Amino acid sequence: MNKETRGAAEERPSYKNTLNLLQTSFGMRANAVTREPELQSFWAEHGIDFKLGLTNKGPTFTLHDGPPYANGALHMGHALNKVLKDIVNKHQILKGRRVRFVPGWDCHGLPIELKVLQSMDQEQRQALTPIKLRKKAAAYARKQVEGQMKGFQRWGIWADWDQPYLSLQKDYEAAQIRVFGDMVLKGHIYRGLKPVHWSPSSRTALAEAELEYPDGHTSPSVYAAFPAVELPAVLRDALQADGIVLPSQAEELGKTLQVAIWTTTPWTLPANLAVSVNERLDYALADDGSGRLLLVAADLIESLSGTLALPLKRKATVKGSLLAGLIYRHPLLDRTSPIVIGGEYITTESGTGLVHTAPGHGVDDFHTGQKNGLPVLCPVDEAGTLTEDAGPFAGLNVLKDANPAIIEALEQADALLKHEPYGHRYPYDWRTKKPTIFRATEQWFASIDGFRDDALDAIDKVNWTPASGRNRIESMVKERGDWCISRQRTWGVPIPVFYNRTNGEVLLNADTLAHIQGLIADHGADVWWEKDESELLPAAYASEADQWQKGTDTMDVWFDSGSSWAAVASQRDNLSYPADLYLEGSDQHRGWFQSSLLTSVAVNGHAPYQRVLTHGFALDEKGRKMSKSLGNVVDPMVIIAGGKNQKQDPPYGADVLRLWVSSVDYSADVPIGAGILRQLADVYRKVRNTSRYLLGNLHDFNPTQDAIPVHELPLLDRWMLQRSAEVLDDINAAFENFEFYRFFQLLQNYCVSDLSNFYLDIAKDRLYVSAPNDRRRRSCQTVMALIIERLAGLIAPVLCHMAEDIWQNLPYPVPHTSVFQNGWPSVPADWRDPALTAPVQHLRQLRTAVNKVLEDCRNQQELGASLEAAVRLEAHSPELQTALQWLDEHGDAEVDGLRDWLLVSQLQIGGEPWAELLASQDNEQALIEVAHARGSKCSRCWHYEADVGQHADHPDLCGRCIDVLKRGDYQLA
């Protein structure tokens, strides 16, 4: 550049100060690590976060919180659950409902008890009394609650944090005793000797909800033969009619006829008291090739021949009903037992069709035993060790060394037909991750039969989301056996029962229940361990206190949490029972949803909830369960605050975590990982940048003075309001239907496609280039102000921090301090004009097609910015022709010119084809031709105009920009 040229360039004025550039303190970056806590403090200071829901005048809305367990760090499952609840609650608050969300924690149970014990050495454990253990467990639980609570608050969760409910609180424990007492007095609670899921590793009974069934479990299955020693006369006669004459001497009969059974639990064979058959099945006496007859189901002869490697040949067939009363000898113990009639659980799908029956070790076995008058033999102690009743196998552990010893004994007794590993579903203790067993013990049960039909009717009246949840819980309740509610632990709510020291008689009535409930209400459940019987019994029993001994069992923790409707929803102010909504993971159909349902129906005859919404589980990006061993655990606090390596794990803030929750179809399992977070952060930035653009262009706008009435707005502006009305309607429907992923999709499309890529892209010229008070600029600002206020409200349930940040950065006065006080966005009637939708849609399609041709020119380096282009159009489709005519006849001359909508410098519709073209495209909608724009580039607006250079004062400006400068007092740099 020579001196003359350089001098001219230096003298050329800068028009930057004449443009209406963005001005806002709303940052392009969220700075979430600092800004989000500031906004949370703002809510707390102004009573927005919790009190706002209580001051609303609308009807009460109660989302009753299912209590997470008070142990361990928060994980993505917690995030999915609590954020979903918060989205629902914030939407209801914005809708004007009276909302009080009381967070809860489940504080009793084995994991906390074990944590306390693990923190102590052997000497400390030996000195530990039950009450000392309870005090330590309570302290541990409260500390865990405090840590988890801080995490929830950092996620922007609104709740009554000052008054949470904890299952260890005395008012909660008293309410639980009241539920138990009501069920006792209604006849739903009983004590009995029954097989229950027993965990030797935890040394306590377990409920079905405390079990898990990991893949890959293998059991040592055995086929065994029990020698017959006596036949009922009716069976002997039937066999003789078939030509089968069997020895009458027991020893000879046992060598000739043997009963074949199959079991996957050889350790239960010492407890065998019968073999059960299905009375409707056909059974065969099959020769095994050595003259021995094996009694098996007739339909299984062929498959058993292969399995046992024996040439089984049928000799006779009899109905199962004829086998009842056949006596066989136990091959390992000095015991004889009968064949009995069992139930429909006996099939020919596996085994031999004859079921080894140990009433002390199986539910079906127990019921069959009760029906046939069999005793309940359980030769296994609480640690899983065989007792003296197991004879030579006493001292062996059923999960360790009992199976091999019993299999070897069967082989030595010539009773083993086959031994092979068998893979199947098997219950494990969900806490210790070790196998459980069925074991008959004296336990307390809730009799589901007493209210099963009422529970099924209640299920039918609940709204289940997704609908499949109804079928799931209905089948579980239909098939559920009685609920074992007693546990052999110290850390829990006591079963308030007394036993007679002489005969074991139970003392449990209205007087004792009311007295214990009152004591617990005053002192908490510790009172059961702190006081002796004389203080725990009502006054009427004081004289005989020495005859009674208080029980040592505590209640199942599912009874604890399942009583929360009684302790919280039906007791606290500004809550409703039944609750409007329960929202938890899908595993709670067998857990909290069910225990809450059963207790509520048993006591009050109806469900504790009107609607139940379930979500899946958080998985990694490959769809795998998160585990430390796989190294795929995503920590929600790392998402928010960043990791040690912030390039690898940047701090996204709570809003991105919340955006993830809204983006997924939570009815199924949902993935999360680094790639997904990057995509979400990109969507978050687009929404934020759109909001920033709207705010930045409103810095000099005051709606009360500068707004243009809606009916006077140009077509483009009125269309933008009509489109916003459609989006508002759709997003409102998405929230009402709990379809938050639709909100995410609608928001993304609205901000990117409708606003950024279309309306705001077109609006740049009139926003930046116009004089500040020009009507064409004020009309756009009017729309932008209307949109940004509603956009803040729309995103508030999910992107609560961004929404509040937008509201705090509105550059003009508004009536409400917080976006949440402003309420849920509504659509004014004058926004709606459906007639605008179709023509603008056709014009948008045209714009997309033109942009495609312009992009092709840019790729060929024939064109730079779109304003360097001139476009000629020939409309083909009638719809586009109608739209062009509509725009021409009704459009605002300063705003609705198609040239400006297409962002080109010149536009010709129809007329003679151009000679010099850069590109052309012909499609069903239109012929599009592109050429270089004629004229010179205006240094201020960048349009190419023929009148650039015709004005001596500003030879590099077009006439439009000269006019703006004349009307404004600008200082040119």
ZIUR-V396933 format. One record per residue. N is the residue number from 1. OMEGA is omega in whole degrees, 0 to 359 (none if undefined). D_CENTER is the distance of its C-alpha to the mean C-alpha in Angstrom with 1 decimal. Layout:
# ZIUR-V396933
N,OMEGA,D_CENTER
N,OMEGA,D_CENTER
This chain:
# ZIUR-V396933
1,180,67.1
2,185,70.6
3,182,71.5
4,180,72.1
5,180,68.7
6,180,67.0
7,179,68.8
8,180,67.8
9,181,64.1
10,182,64.4
11,183,66.0
12,183,63.5
13,173,61.4
14,183,57.6
15,183,55.9
16,183,52.6
17,179,53.5
18,180,54.2
19,179,50.6
20,186,47.8
21,182,45.4
22,172,41.9
23,177,42.0
24,175,38.8
25,176,37.5
26,189,33.9
27,174,33.5
28,175,32.7
29,184,30.6
30,186,27.9
31,192,29.1
32,183,25.7
33,179,26.4
34,190,29.2
35,183,28.5
36,175,25.0
37,177,26.1
38,180,29.2
39,177,27.3
40,176,25.2
41,177,28.6
42,178,29.9
43,182,27.2
44,182,28.0
45,185,31.8
46,178,31.7
47,183,29.4
48,194,26.9
49,182,23.6
50,187,23.6
51,182,26.9
52,181,26.6
53,181,24.1
54,182,26.7
55,177,29.6
56,185,28.3
57,184,30.4
58,179,28.1
59,181,26.5
60,172,24.0
61,182,20.3
62,168,18.2
63,184,14.5
64,187,14.7
65,171,12.8
66,190,11.5
67,171,13.5
68,181,12.4
69,186,15.3
70,180,18.2
71,172,18.9
72,180,18.5
73,177,17.6
74,181,14.4
75,185,12.4
76,175,10.1
77,175,7.0
78,183,8.6
79,179,9.3
80,184,6.1
81,187,5.3
82,179,9.0
83,175,10.0
84,179,8.1
85,183,9.9
86,177,13.0
87,179,13.2
88,182,13.4
89,181,15.8
90,177,18.0
91,180,18.4
92,177,19.5
93,179,21.8
94,179,23.3
95,176,23.9
96,179,26.0
97,177,24.0
98,188,24.6
99,170,21.4
100,180,21.1
101,181,17.8
102,180,18.6
103,182,16.4
104,176,16.6
105,175,17.0
106,193,17.6
107,182,20.9
108,171,22.8
109,189,22.9
110,184,24.3
111,180,22.5
112,178,24.0
113,180,27.3
114,179,27.5
115,179,27.0
116,182,29.9
117,181,32.0
118,181,31.4
119,185,32.7
120,175,36.0
121,186,39.0
122,181,40.7
123,179,43.2
124,179,40.6
125,182,38.6
126,180,41.8
127,186,42.6
128,174,39.2
129,178,39.3
130,183,36.4
131,177,36.5
132,178,36.7
133,181,33.7
134,179,31.8
135,180,33.0
136,180,31.9
137,179,28.4
138,180,28.0
139,179,29.1
140,182,26.8
141,181,23.7
142,178,24.9
143,178,25.3
144,178,21.8
145,181,20.5
146,180,22.8
147,180,21.6
148,180,17.9
149,179,18.9
150,178,20.9
151,179,18.0
152,181,15.8
153,179,19.0
154,178,19.7
155,181,16.5
156,180,18.2
157,177,16.1
158,181,18.5
159,175,18.9
160,186,21.8
161,180,22.0
162,182,25.5
163,178,24.6
164,172,21.3
165,177,21.1
166,183,21.5
167,176,22.0
168,179,25.3
169,187,26.8
170,179,29.8
171,177,29.0
172,182,25.6
173,179,27.5
174,178,30.2
175,178,27.8
176,177,26.3
177,179,29.9
178,177,30.6
179,179,27.9
180,181,29.3
181,178,32.8
182,180,32.1
183,176,30.8
184,185,33.9
185,176,36.2
186,177,34.8
187,183,35.5
188,183,31.9
189,176,32.3
190,177,34.7
191,182,35.8
192,176,36.6
193,182,37.3
194,174,34.6
195,177,32.9
196,172,29.5
197,182,27.1
198,179,28.9
199,176,28.0
200,181,31.3
201,178,29.6
202,181,28.2
203,177,31.1
204,172,29.1
205,180,27.8
206,172,24.1
207,179,21.9
208,182,20.2
209,180,16.7
210,181,18.4
211,169,19.2
212,186,18.1
213,183,20.0
214,177,20.6
215,170,22.6
216,179,26.3
217,179,27.5
218,177,31.2
219,176,33.4
220,182,37.3
221,178,38.1
222,166,41.6
223,183,43.9
224,180,46.6
225,178,49.7
226,183,50.8
227,176,54.5
228,179,55.6
229,180,58.3
230,180,58.9
231,172,58.4
232,186,58.3
233,183,61.4
234,178,59.7
235,180,58.0
236,180,61.3
237,181,63.1
238,180,60.6
239,179,60.9
240,178,64.7
241,178,64.7
242,179,63.0
243,180,65.6
244,179,63.5
245,183,65.4
246,180,63.6
247,177,65.3
248,178,65.5
249,185,65.7
250,184,62.4
251,180,62.9
252,178,64.0
253,181,61.3
254,177,58.7
255,186,60.1
256,185,60.2
257,180,56.9
258,182,53.6
259,183,50.1
260,177,47.5
261,178,44.0
262,177,40.9
263,175,38.3
264,178,35.6
265,181,36.2
266,181,39.9
267,178,39.6
268,182,39.3
269,175,42.8
270,180,44.7
271,181,42.9
272,178,43.9
273,179,45.6
274,166,45.6
275,185,44.8
276,177,43.1
277,174,43.9
278,187,42.8
279,183,45.8
280,180,45.3
281,173,45.2
282,178,48.4
283,184,49.3
284,166,51.9
285,187,54.5
286,178,54.4
287,183,57.1
288,178,55.7
289,180,58.9
290,181,60.6
291,177,61.5
292,177,58.5
293,176,56.5
294,178,52.7
295,182,50.9
296,175,47.8
297,185,46.1
298,183,48.4
299,185,45.7
300,184,44.8
301,185,48.3
302,182,48.0
303,179,44.7
304,177,45.9
305,179,49.1
306,183,47.3
307,185,44.8
308,182,47.6
309,179,50.3
310,180,52.6
311,185,54.8
312,179,53.6
313,183,55.9
314,177,55.5
315,179,58.5
316,179,57.4
317,178,54.4
318,175,53.5
319,179,50.8
320,182,48.3
321,181,49.8
322,184,53.1
323,182,51.6
324,179,50.8
325,173,53.1
326,181,53.8
327,178,54.2
328,179,53.2
329,176,53.8
330,185,51.0
331,186,51.9
332,184,51.0
333,180,52.0
334,186,54.9
335,171,53.1
336,184,53.4
337,183,50.7
338,161,50.4
339,181,48.6
340,177,46.6
341,178,44.9
342,183,41.1
343,183,38.5
344,176,36.8
345,179,34.6
346,183,37.7
347,177,37.8
348,180,39.4
349,179,36.3
350,177,37.0
351,184,39.5
352,185,42.8
353,174,42.0
354,190,43.2
355,171,40.6
356,189,41.5
357,176,40.7
358,187,40.0
359,180,39.1
360,187,38.0
361,177,35.4
362,183,33.5
363,178,32.2
364,179,34.2
365,181,37.1
366,182,37.0
367,177,37.1
368,178,39.8
369,179,41.7
370,181,41.6
371,185,42.9
372,174,45.7
373,179,46.6
374,174,45.6
375,177,45.1
376,181,41.8
377,180,42.8
378,183,40.3
379,181,42.3
380,180,39.4
381,187,38.8
382,179,35.7
383,181,35.8
384,181,36.0
385,179,39.8
386,183,42.1
387,180,44.6
388,179,48.3
389,179,47.5
390,176,46.5
391,185,50.1
392,183,50.8
393,179,47.1
394,179,46.7
395,178,45.2
396,179,43.1
397,188,39.3
398,181,37.4
399,182,34.8
400,189,37.5
401,183,41.1
402,184,41.5
403,180,40.5
404,182,43.1
405,182,45.8
406,177,45.3
407,178,45.3
408,179,48.5
409,177,50.1
410,180,49.3
411,180,51.0
412,179,54.0
413,181,54.3
414,180,54.4
415,182,51.4
416,178,48.9
417,184,48.5
418,176,45.8
419,180,43.3
420,176,40.4
421,184,36.9
422,179,34.1
423,181,30.6
424,176,28.0
425,182,24.7
426,184,25.4
427,175,23.5
428,172,23.0
429,186,22.4
430,180,18.9
431,183,20.5
432,180,23.8
433,179,22.8
434,184,26.1
435,174,27.1
436,175,27.5
437,168,30.3
438,183,31.2
439,180,33.7
440,177,35.5
441,173,35.7
442,181,36.4
443,173,33.1
444,184,31.9
445,166,30.0
446,182,28.5
447,182,30.1
448,181,27.4
449,182,30.4
450,181,31.6
451,182,28.8
452,181,26.9
453,178,28.3
454,179,27.3
455,179,23.7
456,176,23.7
457,180,25.3
458,178,22.8
459,183,19.9
460,183,21.9
461,183,22.1
462,174,18.4
463,184,16.7
464,179,13.7
465,356,11.4
466,186,11.5
467,181,14.8
468,179,14.4
469,180,12.5
470,181,15.9
471,184,17.8
472,183,15.5
473,179,16.0
474,180,19.5
475,179,20.6
476,181,19.4
477,179,21.3
478,187,24.3
479,187,24.7
480,171,23.9
481,180,26.9
482,187,27.8
483,176,25.4
484,187,26.9
485,181,26.3
486,178,28.8
487,182,28.3
488,182,31.2
489,179,30.0
490,187,31.3
491,180,28.3
492,177,27.0
493,185,28.2
494,165,31.4
495,193,32.2
496,185,35.2
497,176,37.7
498,180,41.3
499,176,43.2
500,185,47.0
501,184,48.5
502,187,51.1
503,178,49.5
504,179,45.7
505,185,45.6
506,174,42.4
507,183,42.7
508,182,39.7
509,184,40.6
510,181,40.1
511,181,42.4
512,180,40.9
513,181,37.3
514,181,38.3
515,180,40.2
516,179,37.4
517,179,34.9
518,179,37.4
519,181,38.0
520,177,34.3
521,180,33.9
522,190,36.8
523,186,36.3
524,185,32.8
525,177,32.2
526,183,34.4
527,180,37.3
528,180,37.0
529,183,37.9
530,185,40.2
531,177,42.5
532,187,44.5
533,183,45.0
534,180,47.8
535,182,45.6
536,181,42.5
537,176,44.4
538,183,45.5
539,182,49.1
540,182,50.2
541,185,49.5
542,184,50.9
543,182,54.1
544,183,52.4
545,182,49.7
546,180,51.3
547,188,50.6
548,178,46.8
549,181,44.3
550,180,40.8
551,181,37.9
552,181,36.0
553,171,32.7
554,182,29.5
555,171,26.6
556,181,23.5
557,175,20.7
558,173,18.6
559,175,21.6
560,185,21.3
561,179,17.8
562,177,18.4
563,186,21.3
564,177,19.5
565,182,20.2
566,184,23.9
567,187,23.9
568,189,22.1
569,183,21.2
570,186,24.6
571,186,26.6
572,179,25.9
573,176,27.5
574,172,25.7
575,180,22.9
576,176,22.8
577,1,22.5
578,179,21.1
579,176,18.3
580,187,17.4
581,163,13.7
582,184,11.2
583,180,7.6
584,177,5.4
585,185,3.8
586,178,6.4
587,183,8.9
588,171,9.6
589,178,11.8
590,181,14.3
591,190,13.6
592,178,13.2
593,185,13.0
594,181,16.1
595,176,18.0
596,179,17.7
597,186,18.8
598,180,21.7
599,181,23.0
600,179,23.0
601,181,24.6
602,184,27.1
603,189,28.2
604,175,28.0
605,178,27.6
606,180,24.4
607,179,20.6
608,184,19.4
609,176,17.1
610,180,18.1
611,176,14.8
612,179,11.4
613,182,8.4
614,177,5.5
615,180,2.8
616,184,4.4
617,178,5.8
618,180,8.1
619,175,11.6
620,186,15.0
621,178,16.9
622,178,18.5
623,180,15.4
624,174,16.0
625,181,14.1
626,177,15.0
627,180,17.9
628,183,21.0
629,178,23.3
630,181,22.2
631,184,22.3
632,181,19.2
633,175,17.2
634,183,16.2
635,181,16.7
636,179,15.3
637,174,18.7
638,175,20.5
639,185,18.9
640,188,20.1
641,182,23.5
642,180,24.3
643,179,25.4
644,175,28.8
645,188,29.8
646,171,28.8
647,179,30.1
648,180,27.6
649,182,24.8
650,177,25.7
651,182,24.3
652,184,22.1
653,184,21.2
654,183,18.2
655,178,18.4
656,174,17.9
657,180,14.7
658,178,13.7
659,176,15.1
660,181,13.0
661,182,9.8
662,187,12.0
663,189,13.4
664,171,10.8
665,190,10.0
666,180,6.3
667,175,7.2
668,175,8.3
669,189,8.0
670,181,9.0
671,175,12.2
672,180,13.6
673,186,17.2
674,181,20.6
675,179,21.4
676,180,18.3
677,178,18.8
678,179,22.5
679,179,21.7
680,179,19.4
681,178,22.2
682,177,24.7
683,179,23.0
684,181,22.7
685,180,26.4
686,178,27.4
687,181,25.9
688,182,27.6
689,175,30.9
690,179,31.0
691,180,30.6
692,180,33.2
693,178,35.6
694,180,35.4
695,184,36.0
696,180,38.7
697,180,40.7
698,188,40.7
699,182,42.6
700,186,45.7
701,173,44.3
702,186,44.4
703,183,43.1
704,183,45.6
705,193,48.5
706,186,47.5
707,176,45.2
708,177,46.5
709,186,46.0
710,184,43.4
711,179,46.0
712,183,48.2
713,174,45.8
714,182,46.5
715,183,44.8
716,181,42.4
717,179,41.2
718,176,40.9
719,182,38.9
720,177,36.5
721,176,35.9
722,179,35.6
723,178,33.0
724,177,31.1
725,179,31.3
726,181,29.7
727,177,26.8
728,179,26.4
729,184,26.2
730,180,23.7
731,177,21.4
732,178,21.8
733,179,20.9
734,179,17.7
735,181,16.6
736,182,17.9
737,179,16.0
738,179,12.6
739,188,13.4
740,177,13.0
741,176,13.8
742,174,17.1
743,181,17.8
744,182,17.5
745,180,19.9
746,180,22.2
747,182,22.5
748,181,23.4
749,181,25.9
750,183,27.4
751,186,28.0
752,188,29.2
753,185,30.9
754,184,32.2
755,189,32.9
756,188,33.6
757,182,35.1
758,189,36.9
759,183,37.7
760,177,37.9
761,178,39.6
762,188,42.3
763,185,42.4
764,185,43.3
765,184,47.0
766,177,47.5
767,186,45.3
768,195,47.2
769,183,50.6
770,168,51.4
771,186,53.2
772,185,50.8
773,179,51.8
774,182,52.2
775,181,50.8
776,177,49.0
777,182,47.1
778,179,46.5
779,178,45.1
780,178,42.5
781,177,41.7
782,180,41.3
783,182,38.6
784,179,36.9
785,178,36.9
786,183,35.5
787,186,32.7
788,178,31.8
789,181,31.4
790,177,29.1
791,178,27.2
792,179,26.5
793,181,25.2
794,185,23.0
795,188,21.2
796,179,21.1
797,184,17.6
798,181,16.2
799,189,19.3
800,182,20.5
801,178,22.9
802,180,24.5
803,180,24.9
804,179,26.7
805,176,28.7
806,184,29.9
807,180,30.9
808,180,32.8
809,172,34.6
810,188,35.8
811,179,39.6
812,183,40.8
813,175,40.5
814,186,37.7
815,188,37.6
816,181,34.3
817,185,33.6
818,176,29.9
819,182,28.0
820,175,25.8
821,183,29.0
822,177,30.0
823,181,27.4
824,184,25.4
825,176,27.7
826,181,29.9
827,176,32.2
828,184,35.9
829,185,37.9
830,173,40.3
831,191,37.6
832,175,37.3
833,185,39.8
834,181,38.5
835,180,41.9
836,191,41.1
837,186,38.2
838,182,40.1
839,180,43.0
840,178,40.9
841,179,38.6
842,179,41.8
843,175,43.0
844,177,39.8
845,176,40.2
846,180,43.7
847,178,42.7
848,180,40.2
849,178,43.1
850,179,45.5
851,179,43.2
852,179,43.0
853,178,46.8
854,179,47.0
855,177,44.6
856,178,46.7
857,178,49.7
858,180,48.0
859,177,47.2
860,180,50.9
861,177,51.7
862,185,53.8
863,174,51.9
864,178,50.0
865,182,48.3
866,179,48.0
867,175,50.7
868,187,53.2
869,166,52.9
870,184,54.7
871,171,53.3
872,183,55.1
873,166,53.3
874,182,54.4
875,178,52.0
876,187,51.9
877,177,49.2
878,181,50.2
879,180,46.8
880,178,47.4
881,179,51.0
882,181,49.9
883,179,47.4
884,179,50.1
885,178,52.6
886,181,50.1
887,182,49.4
888,185,53.1
889,188,54.1
890,186,51.4
891,175,50.2
892,186,51.0
893,185,53.7
894,186,52.3
895,191,48.6
896,174,48.2
897,182,50.5
898,177,49.0
899,180,50.5
900,178,48.3
901,181,45.2
902,180,46.0
903,175,46.8
904,184,50.2
905,177,53.6
906,179,55.4
907,175,54.6
908,177,56.9
909,183,56.0
910,179,58.4
911,182,61.9
912,175,63.7
913,181,61.7
914,183,61.8
915,184,63.9
916,182,62.1
917,170,58.4
918,181,55.7
919,174,53.5
920,178,53.0
921,180,50.5
922,177,51.1
923,183,48.3
924,183,47.9
925,186,47.1
926,166,49.8
927,181,52.2
928,176,51.3
929,182,54.0
930,176,53.6
931,174,56.5
932,178,57.2
933,178,57.3
934,180,60.9
935,182,62.1
936,182,61.1
937,175,57.9
938,183,57.7
939,182,56.9
940,182,54.8
941,176,52.7
942,172,53.1
943,173,54.1
944,184,57.1
945,181,59.8
946,184,63.4
947,175,64.5
948,180,63.3
949,182,66.6
950,184,68.5
951,189,68.0
952,182,70.3
953,182,68.3
954,185,65.1
955,181,66.0
956,180,62.5
957,175,60.8
958,182,60.5
959,180,61.9
960,181,58.6
961,176,57.9
962,181,61.5
963,179,61.0
964,181,57.9
965,180,59.8
966,184,62.8
967,181,60.6
968,179,59.0
969,186,60.3
970,173,58.9
971,181,60.0
972,181,60.1
973,none,59.5
